[in-house]
């Protein structure tokens, strides 16, 4: 069961117990008819899209669901919202459910947008009068103009998802289920959707969020699960789950099963409460005893500031080594002073010939939110060839305009294999650093934009 701060809560919004889903696949259409007429013999191949899924989501929590294409995510969501029935197992929901699943579900393409609003509103449990009262609000949020009176089959994918999301949130659901459909909207509309999702979170709603966007999952979700080949491989913090998911999608096919087993063992350790953690608290860093002065800071090295969440991809002919940060004076540091320049560096040892090679770095927050990074080369001017036995020194100079806090740095090297650019090696949370606090700091949140505030009192009321 998911919990907040280690305290198990009793109120459960969604509960799945031993849920499995099997689909029958027939070689020929006539085989389906023969099976109906002669039920004693099965003429179909069985495909288990889900196997023994056990999941509990607490009220007020947001659960991210990640997995490769074909892993069973959409099937899982359809079972939760009731558009599919499980072959085995039990599903229990506590509250009104509204869902935005794959593009096209629930809308009649021959109906106009207005007709679909009323039709779907009634399906979601609203009365005719309630839909009438909410219609103007739905139309404003969708913002598709006169197309609201046109058949849905004339809509672009972006217009369609605008209307579908507007209807889904109109019922103020207790449980909102959102599939990858939001990815088709433009950036401005996506931001509006995420803002509405956050408002649902603030009023205590429960959200299931499926996305291939690691940043969105880490930013929005309290917990996450990784589904692969119909199996729930891992549940835990979004940062841990997303990191393992990314490692899985870039793993060579011959090493997939070994990696799945590794992830299963991590999940088993978390389930048993082994005490291991993948995310380091901003307030306490294990092994770190350094006191940080509030005087004008200078950079230094804290030997206790070592990431415990490092994840290395399976090497494909290259190996990242010795990631660290240097000051301009050439000293290794990991406690940085704001506004100074530093050099993030690592070495890459090549064991196989590599083509069209590029190197990269990425800085993230404690929660895993991606702040920014850089590549060493563009796609057009990548390094043509690096021979086996080569050792490459990679350096990225950066200015630290981050506000006080703990941050993590990734390292990666990509090359072309079978005409496709892929990771030759990648190290997530390869290094970490802390930015020191300062006296009288006016900037807030994460990044210092060198904002210069100005306040001018134009008029002051004089009282007798």
Long-range contacts (C-beta under 8 A, 24 or more apart in sequence): 1-56, 1-58, 2-56, 2-57, 2-58, 2-61, 2-63, 2-222, 2-223, 2-235, 3-58, 4-58, 4-61, 4-222, 9-58, 9-59, 11-58, 11-59, 11-94, 12-56, 12-57, 12-58, 12-59, 12-92, 12-94, 13-57, 13-58, 13-59, 13-60, 13-61, 13-93, 13-94, 13-95, 13-174, 13-175, 13-206, 14-55, 14-56, 14-57, 14-80, 14-91, 14-92, 14-93, 14-94, 14-175, 14-206, 14-208, 15-55, 15-56, 15-57, 15-90, 15-91, 15-92, 15-93, 16-53, 16-54, 16-55, 16-56, 16-79, 16-80, 16-89, 16-90, 16-91, 17-54, 17-89, 17-90, 18-52, 18-53, 18-54, 18-88, 18-89, 18-90, 19-50, 19-52, 19-53, 19-54, 19-55, 19-76, 19-79, 19-86, 19-88, 19-89, 19-90, 19-91, 20-48, 20-50, 20-51, 20-52, 20-53, 20-86, 20-87, 20-88, 20-89, 21-48, 21-49, 21-50, 21-72, 21-75, 21-79, 21-84, 21-86, 21-87, 21-230, 22-46, 22-47, 22-48, 22-49, 22-87, 23-47, 23-48, 23-49, 48-230, 49-75, 49-230, 50-75, 50-76, 50-79, 50-86, 50-230, 51-230, 51-231, 52-89, 52-231, 53-89, 53-232, 54-232, 55-225, 55-232, 55-235, 57-206, 57-208, 57-223, 58-206, 59-94, 59-95, 59-174, 59-204, 59-206, 60-201, 60-204, 60-205, 60-206, 61-206, 61-207, 61-222, 61-223, 62-197, 62-201, 62-206, 62-207, 62-208, 62-209, 62-220, 62-221, 62-222, 62-223, 63-206, 63-207, 63-208, 63-209, 63-221, 63-222, 63-223, 63-224, 63-225, 64-209, 64-210, 64-211, 64-217, 64-218, 64-220, 64-221, 64-223, 64-224, 64-225, 64-238, 64-241, 64-242, 65-208, 65-209, 65-210, 65-224, 65-225, 65-227, 66-210, 66-211, 66-212, 66-214, 66-217, 66-224, 66-225, 66-226, 66-227, 66-241, 66-242, 66-245, 67-226, 67-227, 67-228, 67-245, 68-228, 68-248, 68-249, 71-227, 71-228, 71-229, 71-230, 72-227, 72-229, 72-230, 72-231, 73-179, 73-210, 73-227, 74-101, 74-102, 74-179, 74-210, 75-230, 76-227, 77-101, 77-177, 77-179, 77-208, 77-210, 80-177, 80-208, 81-177, 93-175, 94-174, 95-173, 95-174, 95-175, 95-206, 96-124, 96-125, 96-171, 96-172, 96-173, 96-174, 96-175, 97-173, 97-174, 97-175, 97-176, 97-177, 98-124, 98-168, 98-169, 98-171, 98-173, 98-175, 98-176, 98-177, 99-168, 99-176, 99-177, 99-178, 99-179, 100-161, 100-164, 100-165, 100-168, 100-176, 100-177, 100-178, 100-179, 100-181, 100-182, 101-177, 101-179, 101-181, 102-179, 102-180, 102-181, 103-157, 103-160, 103-161, 103-164, 103-181, 103-184, 104-160, 106-164, 107-152, 107-160, 107-163, 107-164, 108-152, 109-151, 109-152, 109-153, 110-151, 110-152, 110-153, 111-151, 111-152, 112-148, 112-149, 112-150, 112-151, 112-152, 113-142, 113-144, 113-147, 113-148, 113-149, 113-150, 113-152, 113-155, 113-163, 114-148, 114-149, 116-152, 116-163, 116-167, 117-148, 117-163, 117-167, 120-167, 121-167, 121-170, 121-171, 124-167, 124-168, 124-170, 124-171, 124-173, 125-171, 126-170, 126-171, 134-170, 137-170, 138-163, 138-166, 138-167, 138-170, 139-166, 141-165, 141-166, 141-169, 141-192, 141-196, 142-166, 143-189, 157-184, 158-184, 158-185, 158-186, 158-189, 161-185, 162-189, 165-193, 169-196, 169-200, 173-200, 173-205, 174-205, 174-206, 175-205, 175-206, 175-207, 175-208, 176-200, 176-205, 176-206, 176-207, 176-208, 177-207, 177-208, 178-207, 178-208, 178-209, 178-210, 179-210, 180-210, 180-211, 180-212, 182-211, 183-211, 183-212, 183-213, 194-220, 214-242, 214-245, 214-246, 214-368, 214-370, 215-369, 215-370, 217-241, 217-242, 218-242, 218-367, 218-368, 218-369, 219-367, 219-369, 226-263, 228-260, 229-260, 231-260, 233-260, 233-263, 233-264, 233-267, 234-263, 234-264, 234-266, 234-267, 234-270, 235-267, 235-270, 236-267, 236-270, 236-278, 237-278, 237-279, 238-367, 238-368, 239-278, 239-279, 239-309, 239-367, 239-368, 240-266, 240-278, 240-279, 240-309, 242-368, 243-278, 243-309, 243-311, 243-368, 243-428, 243-429, 244-311, 246-426, 246-428, 247-311, 247-313, 247-314, 247-426, 247-428, 250-313, 250-314, 250-422, 250-423, 250-426, 251-313, 251-314, 252-314, 252-316, 255-314, 259-314, 277-308, 278-308, 278-309, 279-309, 279-366, 279-367, 280-307, 280-308, 280-309, 280-366, 280-406, 280-432, 281-366, 282-366, 282-405, 282-406, 285-406, 285-434, 290-335, 292-335, 292-434, 292-436, 292-437, 293-436, 294-437, 294-438, 294-439, 295-439, 296-438, 297-337, 297-338, 297-436, 297-437, 297-438, 298-337, 299-327, 299-331, 299-333, 299-335, 299-336, 299-337, 299-340, 299-342, 300-333, 300-335, 301-331, 301-332, 301-333, 301-334, 301-335, 302-334, 302-335, 302-434, 305-334, 305-335, 305-432, 305-433, 305-434, 306-432, 307-408, 307-429, 307-430, 307-431, 307-432, 309-408, 309-428, 309-429, 310-427, 310-428, 310-429, 310-430, 311-427, 311-428, 311-429, 312-425, 312-426, 312-427, 312-428, 313-423, 313-425, 313-426, 313-427, 315-351, 315-424, 315-425, 316-352, 316-415, 316-417, 316-422, 316-423, 316-424, 316-425, 317-350, 317-351, 317-352, 317-353, 317-354, 317-388, 317-415, 317-424, 318-348, 318-349, 318-350, 318-351, 318-352, 318-354, 318-413, 318-415, 318-424, 318-425, 319-348, 319-349, 319-351, 319-425, 320-346, 320-347, 320-348, 320-411, 320-412, 320-413, 320-425, 320-426, 320-427, 320-430, 321-346, 321-347, 321-348, 321-349, 322-346, 322-347, 323-409, 323-411, 323-427, 323-430, 323-431, 324-431, 325-409, 325-431, 325-433, 333-433, 334-431, 334-432, 334-433, 334-434, 335-433, 335-434, 335-436, 336-400, 336-433, 336-434, 336-435, 336-436, 337-400, 337-435, 337-436, 338-400, 338-401, 338-402, 338-403, 338-404, 338-435, 338-436, 338-438, 338-448, 339-399, 339-400, 339-401, 339-448, 340-399, 340-400, 341-397, 341-398, 341-399, 341-400, 342-397, 342-398, 342-399, 342-400, 343-395, 343-396, 343-397, 343-398, 344-395, 344-396, 344-398, 344-409, 344-431, 345-393, 345-394, 345-395, 345-396, 346-394, 346-411, 346-427, 346-430, 347-391, 347-392, 347-393, 347-394, 348-391, 348-392, 348-394, 348-413, 348-425, 349-390, 349-391, 350-386, 350-387, 350-388, 350-389, 350-390, 350-391, 350-392, 351-388, 351-389, 352-388, 353-385, 353-386, 353-387, 353-388, 354-385, 354-386, 354-415, 354-424, 355-384, 355-385, 355-415, 355-416, 356-382, 356-383, 356-384, 356-415, 356-416, 356-421, 357-382, 357-383, 357-385, 357-386, 357-413, 357-414, 357-415, 357-424, 358-382, 358-383, 358-413, 358-414, 358-415, 359-392, 359-394, 359-411, 359-412, 359-413, 359-414, 360-410, 360-411, 360-412, 360-413, 360-414, 361-396, 361-409, 361-410, 361-411, 361-412, 362-409, 362-410, 362-412, 363-398, 363-402, 363-407, 363-408, 363-409, 364-407, 364-408, 364-409, 364-410, 364-429, 365-405, 365-407, 365-408, 365-446, 366-405, 366-406, 366-407, 366-408, 368-408, 371-402, 371-407, 371-446, 371-447, 373-410, 374-398, 379-421, 400-435, 401-447, 401-448, 401-449, 401-450, 402-435, 402-446, 402-447, 402-448, 403-435, 403-441, 403-443, 403-444, 403-445, 403-446, 403-447, 403-448, 404-434, 404-435, 404-436, 404-437, 404-438, 404-441, 405-434, 405-435, 405-446, 406-432, 406-433, 406-434, 407-432, 407-433, 407-434, 407-435, 408-432, 409-433
